[in-house]
Amino acid sequence: MEKLGEYFWKEIESEIPATRKCIERVPIPQLLNYKPHEKSMPMGNLVLMMADIPRWITHTMTEGIIDFRTWKNPEAKTTADIL
């Protein structure tokens, strides 16, 4: 049986091309603050969240837990920053 870290790494590697393609297609900074609905999260936050998932996994594997109340999201103003 493979180790859990190896499993997650294989999963991340397989998702990277599709995630990169999706992020590259979001016109940032034009849509950074776009919200499809007043109760929605801004597009920039959603894109950053998607790009940050591998860091969540790494943190959880090394620390054993993740607390999103205190999690520091990266800041980005351009697509290159996010990628």
Secondary structure by P-SEA (a helix, b strand, c coil): cccaaaaaaaaaaaaaaaaaaaaaacccccccccccccccccaaaaaaaaaaaaaaaaaaaaacccccccbbbbbbccccccc
